[in-house]
């Protein structure tokens, strides 16, 4: 582990506008996170030329400096000692950074704060579903048959894997309820209960709603003449999001007014009861309809204009990452999975990861600068495994043309797999391992898309770099 040079840390502080420009600072595994008073005071060129800095970027009101795993801990401690700002948690820095956000950015950040904490469960489920696909899908190892068909002793093994994998999606509202109520300031345990209420076994399975509607067999509650469908919201995102907001605000309202001696008997029961009625009477039916509209919109665009839809989404995803707006599409992915059984958007995200990694890898072969070579190689490997920030902000955006070459490759690859109707029944690990989350009968077109996302960005970036040097 490298030693921290006090002068180098002082140079970082100087490059971000001095210690008086720092409102709050924290760190994660690889990055320093700053809430700055004025980001215009940052000298980006001076910062990126420092030996210890691997890149920098601004997102969600935070200015982040990539240092590297392990070393960032020592740098942060030295920074705290030099500035006297005091150590802060990531939440403290996030709160300080929110002051710099406009209303749209605040809304996007709220969605990110809700969905990012549940990603480990979703990604794990995606990986396990990929393993189940390998075991059950026909034509991978045997013509017209899966492994479990030929080797029946593996059938129950695959069944247990499928149960474990599906749990996160079957009880998705409970996961979202926990995270959303916590984000809105309520008791996250009540959020879990609220989410489970919306998928209770006594309710009509949301996935069977269409067939029940056509057959006229939807069950109803009769509340004094008002008929309310006994409809569950499995795989739905919007109902639990809005219900969680109502629950948290109601709990906060009651906590301020109910005496401490009876809070346990009053606050949670009333908050859950009232929110439950509102959820089934109004929030659920309205947001379920809106969710179906959103699904129909994306399905219509990608169904009728597959080439254009894939090309555009492949082109805009990387720029969305810069703004942080890509987090909003996670909700759309989950909505599509819950409504139609798979998402055609997430496979494009994985190809965008690969394209950014390929452009960064090309810079490794095109440059002779040792620091850039090291950063390009390590960040390309990271991007191939689904983490693109080091490649994007440390290499590609710094030189601009690798970022553009990556977008070109990503958009062409995305257009190809969209035309080929590639979908993922779950969200898994991005980058090269993403094929595990793709339906098995679409592996071939997806692998071709991966090849496009590797070859085009690498080739364009490498030859453009050499062309620039020749000029």
C-alpha positions in Angstrom: 0.0 0.0 0.0 1.5 3.3 -1.0 2.4 5.9 1.6 0.6 9.2 1.7 2.6 12.3 0.9 1.4 15.3 2.8 2.3 17.6 0.0 0.2 15.6 -2.5 -2.8 15.8 -0.2 -2.2 19.6 0.1 -2.2 19.8 -3.7 -5.6 18.0 -3.9 -7.0 20.5 -1.4 -5.6 23.4 -3.4 -7.0 21.9 -6.7 -10.5 21.7 -5.4 -10.5 25.3 -4.3 -8.8 25.2 -0.9 -10.1 24.0 2.5 -12.6 27.0 2.7 -14.4 25.6 -0.3 -15.1 22.2 1.4 -18.5 22.0 3.2 -18.1 18.3 4.0 -15.9 15.3 3.0 -16.2 11.6 3.3 -14.9 8.6 1.4 -16.0 5.2 0.0 -13.9 2.3 -1.1 -12.0 4.1 -3.9 -13.1 7.8 -3.9 -13.0 11.0 -1.8 -16.5 12.5 -1.8 -16.8 16.3 -1.3 -19.7 18.6 -0.8 -18.2 21.9 -2.1 -19.5 25.4 -1.7 -18.6 26.3 -5.2 -17.5 23.6 -7.8 -16.4 26.3 -10.3 -13.4 26.9 -8.1 -12.1 23.4 -8.9 -9.0 23.3 -11.2 -9.8 20.1 -13.1 -6.6 20.1 -15.1 -4.4 20.6 -12.0 -6.3 17.9 -10.1 -6.1 15.3 -12.9 -2.3 15.9 -13.3 -1.6 14.9 -9.7 0.1 11.5 -9.3 -2.3 10.0 -6.8 -5.5 11.1 -8.6 -7.0 8.6 -11.0 -9.8 10.8 -12.1 -12.6 13.0 -10.8 -16.3 13.8 -11.6 -19.3 15.5 -10.2 -22.6 13.8 -9.6 -25.7 14.4 -7.3 -24.2 17.5 -5.9 -21.0 15.7 -4.8 -17.5 16.2 -6.3 -15.7 12.9 -6.2 -12.0 12.2 -6.6 -10.8 8.7 -7.5 -7.8 7.7 -5.4 -7.8 3.9 -5.3 -8.7 1.2 -2.9 -6.7 1.2 0.4 -4.9 4.4 -0.3 -8.0 6.5 -0.1 -8.3 5.7 3.6 -4.9 7.3 4.4 -5.5 10.2 2.1 -8.8 11.0 3.8 -7.2 10.9 7.3 -4.5 13.3 6.1 -7.1 15.5 4.5 -9.1 15.7 7.7 -6.0 16.6 9.6 -4.9 19.3 7.2 -8.3 21.0 6.8 -9.7 20.5 10.3 -13.2 19.8 8.8 -13.7 16.7 11.0 -14.6 13.3 9.7 -18.0 12.8 8.2 -20.1 9.9 7.0 -21.3 9.4 3.5 -24.8 10.4 4.6 -23.4 13.6 6.1 -21.8 14.5 2.8 -24.9 13.5 0.9 -27.0 15.8 3.1 -24.6 18.7 2.6 -24.4 18.1 -1.1 -28.2 18.2 -1.5 -28.1 22.0 -1.0 -26.5 22.2 -4.5 -29.2 20.3 -6.2 -32.2 21.6 -8.2 -35.7 19.9 -7.8 -35.1 17.5 -10.7 -31.8 16.4 -9.3 -33.3 16.0 -5.9 -36.0 13.7 -7.3 -33.4 11.6 -9.2 -31.2 11.4 -6.0 -34.2 10.2 -4.0 -34.8 7.4 -6.5 -31.1 6.5 -6.3 -31.2 6.5 -2.5 -34.1 4.1 -2.6 -32.9 1.6 -5.3 -29.2 1.5 -4.7 -29.4 -0.1 -1.2 -31.5 -3.0 -2.6 -29.3 -3.6 -5.7 -27.2 -6.4 -3.9 -30.4 -8.5 -3.5 -31.5 -7.8 -7.0 -28.2 -8.5 -8.6 -27.7 -11.7 -6.5 -31.2 -12.8 -7.7 -30.1 -12.1 -11.3 -27.0 -14.2 -11.0 -28.9 -17.1 -9.4 -31.5 -16.9 -12.2 -28.7 -17.1 -14.7 -27.4 -20.3 -13.1 -31.0 -21.7 -13.2 -31.1 -20.7 -16.9 -28.0 -22.7 -17.6 -29.5 -25.8 -15.9 -33.0 -25.6 -17.4 -32.8 -23.9 -20.8 -32.8 -26.2 -23.9 -30.2 -26.2 -26.6 -27.3 -25.0 -24.5 -25.6 -28.4 -24.1 -28.2 -30.8 -25.5 -30.4 -30.3 -28.6 -34.0 -29.5 -27.6 -33.3 -30.3 -23.9 -31.8 -28.8 -20.8 -29.4 -30.3 -18.3 -32.3 -31.1 -15.9 -34.1 -33.0 -18.7 -31.1 -35.2 -19.4 -29.8 -35.5 -15.9 -33.0 -35.5 -13.8 -31.1 -35.7 -10.5 -30.3 -32.0 -11.0 -34.0 -31.0 -11.3 -34.6 -30.4 -7.6 -31.3 -28.6 -7.3 -32.4 -26.2 -10.0 -35.8 -25.8 -8.4 -34.3 -24.7 -5.1 -32.0 -22.2 -7.0 -35.0 -20.9 -8.8 -37.0 -20.4 -5.6 -34.1 -18.5 -3.9 -33.6 -16.4 -7.1 -37.3 -15.5 -7.5 -37.8 -14.5 -3.9 -36.3 -11.0 -4.3 -38.7 -10.3 -7.3 -41.8 -12.0 -5.7 -41.4 -9.8 -2.6 -39.9 -6.8 -4.4 -42.4 -4.4 -2.8 -41.1 -5.4 0.6 -37.5 -4.6 -0.4 -38.6 -1.2 -1.9 -40.8 -0.5 1.1 -37.9 -1.0 3.5 -35.6 1.3 1.6 -38.2 3.9 0.6 -39.8 4.4 4.1 -36.2 4.6 5.5 -35.4 7.3 2.9 -38.5 9.3 3.7 -37.8 9.3 7.4 -40.1 6.5 8.7 -39.5 3.1 10.4 -38.1 0.8 7.7 -39.7 -2.3 9.4 -43.1 -0.8 8.8 -42.1 -0.4 5.2 -41.4 -4.1 5.0 -44.8 -4.9 6.4 -46.4 -2.5 3.9 -44.7 -4.1 1.0 -45.7 -7.6 2.2 -49.3 -6.4 2.5 -49.3 -5.5 -1.2 -48.3 -9.0 -2.2 -50.3 -10.9 0.4 -51.4 -14.4 -0.8 -55.1 -13.5 -0.3 -54.8 -11.0 -3.1 -55.0 -11.8 -6.8 -51.6 -12.3 -8.2 -50.7 -9.2 -10.3 -49.2 -11.4 -13.0 -52.6 -13.2 -13.4 -54.5 -9.9 -13.6 -54.9 -9.9 -17.4 -56.4 -13.3 -17.5 -58.7 -12.7 -14.6 -59.9 -9.4 -16.1 -60.7 -11.1 -19.4 -62.6 -13.9 -17.6 -64.4 -11.5 -15.3 -63.1 -13.3 -12.2 -61.5 -10.4 -10.3 -62.4 -10.7 -6.6 -63.6 -7.5 -4.8 -64.0 -6.1 -1.4 -67.3 -4.2 -0.8 -66.7 -1.2 1.5 -70.1 0.3 2.1 -71.0 0.2 -1.5 -67.5 0.9 -2.8 -66.0 -2.0 -4.7 -62.2 -2.5 -4.4 -60.3 -5.1 -6.4 -58.4 -7.6 -4.3 -55.3 -7.1 -6.5 -51.7 -7.8 -5.5 -48.8 -5.7 -6.7 -46.1 -8.3 -7.2 -43.3 -6.9 -9.4 -44.8 -3.4 -9.3 -42.7 -0.4 -8.4 -45.0 2.7 -8.3 -47.6 1.5 -5.8 -45.1 0.8 -3.0 -43.1 3.9 -3.7 -46.1 6.2 -3.2 -47.5 4.2 -0.4 -44.2 4.3 1.4 -44.1 8.1 1.2 -47.6 8.3 2.7 -46.7 5.8 5.4 -43.5 7.7 6.4 -45.1 11.1 6.5 -48.1 9.8 8.5 -45.7 8.1 11.0 -43.7 11.4 11.4 -47.0 13.3 11.8 -48.3 10.9 14.5 -44.9 10.7 16.3 -44.9 14.5 16.8 -48.4 14.5 18.4 -48.9 11.2 20.2 -47.6 11.0 23.8 -44.6 8.7 24.3 -46.5 6.5 26.8 -49.0 5.3 24.1 -46.9 5.6 20.9 -46.3 1.9 20.6 -50.1 1.3 20.7 -51.1 4.1 18.4 -48.5 5.3 15.9 -47.7 2.1 13.9 -51.2 0.6 13.9 -52.9 3.8 12.8 -50.2 4.6 10.2 -50.3 1.1 8.7 -54.1 0.8 8.8 -54.7 4.2 7.2 -52.0 3.8 4.6 -53.2 0.3 3.8 -56.7 1.5 3.1 -55.4 4.4 1.0 -53.1 2.0 -0.9 -55.8 -0.4 -1.9 -58.5 2.2 -2.5 -56.5 4.9 -4.4 -52.7 4.6 -4.6 -52.6 1.0 -5.9 -55.2 1.2 -8.7 -53.9 4.6 -9.9 -50.2 3.8 -9.9 -50.9 0.3 -11.3 -52.5 2.0 -14.3 -49.7 4.5 -14.7 -47.1 1.6 -14.4 -48.9 -0.2 -17.2 -48.8 3.0 -19.3 -45.1 3.3 -18.8 -44.6 -0.3 -19.7 -46.8 0.1 -22.8 -44.8 3.2 -23.9 -41.4 1.4 -23.8 -42.8 -1.8 -25.3 -44.4 0.2 -28.1 -41.3 2.2 -28.9 -39.0 -0.8 -28.8 -41.6 -3.1 -30.4 -42.3 -0.8 -33.4 -39.0 1.1 -33.7 -36.6 -1.5 -32.3 -33.5 -0.2 -34.2 -34.1 3.5 -33.3 -35.0 2.6 -29.7 -31.9 0.5 -29.2 -29.6 3.0 -31.0 -30.9 5.9 -28.9 -30.8 4.1 -25.5 -27.3 2.8 -26.3 -26.2 6.3 -27.1 -27.7 8.1 -24.2 -27.0 5.7 -21.4 -23.4 6.7 -20.7 -24.3 10.5 -20.7 -27.1 9.6 -18.3 -24.5 8.1 -15.9 -22.7 11.4 -15.9 -25.8 13.2 -14.7 -26.9 10.4 -12.3 -30.2 10.1 -14.2 -29.5 6.4 -15.1 -30.8 5.4 -11.7 -34.3 6.3 -12.8 -34.2 3.6 -15.4 -33.7 0.9 -12.7 -37.3 1.5 -11.7 -38.3 1.1 -15.3 -36.3 -2.2 -15.6 -38.0 -3.6 -12.5 -41.4 -2.5 -13.8 -40.8 -4.2 -17.2 -39.7 -7.4 -15.4 -42.8 -7.4 -13.2 -45.2 -6.6 -16.1 -43.9 -8.5 -19.1 -41.4 -10.9 -17.5 -38.2 -9.3 -18.8 -36.4 -6.1 -19.6 -34.9 -5.2 -23.0 -33.2 -2.1 -21.5 -30.8 -3.7 -19.0 -28.9 -5.8 -21.6 -28.1 -2.4 -23.3 -26.7 -1.1 -20.0 -24.3 -4.1 -19.8 -23.1 -3.4 -23.3 -22.5 0.2 -22.4 -20.2 -1.0 -19.6 -18.3 -3.2 -22.0 -17.9 -0.3 -24.6 -16.5 2.1 -22.0 -14.1 -0.6 -20.8 -13.0 -1.3 -24.4 -12.3 2.4 -25.1 -10.2 2.6 -21.9 -8.3 -0.6 -22.8 -7.5 1.0 -26.2 -5.9 3.9 -24.4 -3.6 1.4 -22.6 -2.2 0.3 -25.9 -2.2 3.8 -27.5 -0.3 5.7 -24.8 3.2 5.6 -23.5 2.5 7.5 -20.3 2.9 5.1 -17.4 0.3 6.6 -15.1 -2.3 6.6 -17.8 -1.4 3.0 -18.9 -1.9 1.8 -15.3 -5.2 3.6 -14.9 -6.5 2.5 -18.3 -5.8 -1.1 -17.7 -7.3 -1.3 -14.2 -10.3 0.8 -15.1 -11.0 -1.3 -18.2 -11.0 -4.5 -16.1 -13.4 -2.7 -13.7 -15.7 -1.7 -16.5 -15.7 -5.3 -18.0 -17.0 -6.4 -14.5 -19.8 -3.7 -14.5 -18.2 -0.7 -12.7 -17.6 2.0 -15.3 -16.9 5.1 -13.2 -13.0 4.7 -13.2 -13.0 4.2 -16.9 -15.5 6.9 -17.7 -14.3 9.6 -15.4 -10.6 8.7 -15.1 -9.8 8.0 -18.7 -12.6 8.4 -21.4 -14.1 11.7 -20.4 -10.7 13.2 -19.7 -9.7 12.7 -23.3 -13.3 13.0 -24.7 -12.8 10.9 -27.9 -12.6 7.5 -26.1 -16.0 8.4 -24.5 -17.5 9.2 -27.9 -16.0 6.1 -29.5 -17.5 4.0 -26.6 -20.9 5.6 -27.3 -20.7 4.8 -31.0 -19.9 1.1 -30.2 -22.5 0.9 -27.5 -25.3 2.3 -29.7 -24.5 0.0 -32.6 -24.4 -3.0 -30.3 -27.6 -2.0 -28.6 -29.3 -1.6 -31.9 -28.3 -5.1 -32.9 -29.5 -6.9 -29.8 -32.7 -4.9 -29.7 -33.5 -6.0 -33.3 -32.7 -9.5 -32.1 -35.3 -9.2 -29.3 -32.7 -9.9 -26.5 -34.2 -9.6 -23.0 -33.2 -10.3 -19.5 -35.7 -11.8 -17.0 -33.6 -10.3 -14.2 -30.9 -7.6 -13.5 -27.5 -9.1 -12.8 -23.9 -8.1 -12.9 -23.1 -5.7 -15.7 -20.2 -6.0 -18.2 -18.9 -9.4 -19.4 -20.8 -11.6 -16.8 -24.1 -10.1 -17.9 -24.9 -13.0 -20.3 -25.9 -15.1 -17.3 -28.9 -12.9 -16.9 -30.0 -13.1 -20.6 -32.5 -15.7 -21.7 -30.6 -18.6 -22.9 -32.0 -18.7 -26.4 -30.8 -15.2 -27.0 -27.2 -15.8 -26.0 -25.9 -16.0 -29.6 -27.1 -12.5 -30.6 -26.1 -11.1 -27.2 -22.6 -12.5 -27.7 -22.5 -10.8 -31.1 -23.6 -7.6 -29.5 -20.8 -8.0 -26.9 -18.3 -8.5 -29.7 -19.5 -5.2 -31.3 -19.2 -3.4 -28.0 -15.6 -4.6 -27.6 -14.3 -4.3 -31.2 -15.7 -0.9 -32.4 -14.8 1.3 -29.4 -11.4 -0.3 -29.1 -10.6 0.1 -32.8 -12.0 3.6 -33.1 -10.2 4.8 -29.9 -6.9 3.2 -30.8 -6.6 4.5 -34.3 -7.9 8.0 -33.4 -5.3 8.2 -30.7 -2.6 7.2 -33.2 -4.0 9.7 -35.8 -3.8 12.5 -33.3 -0.2 11.7 -32.5 0.7 11.6 -36.3 -0.9 15.0 -36.7 
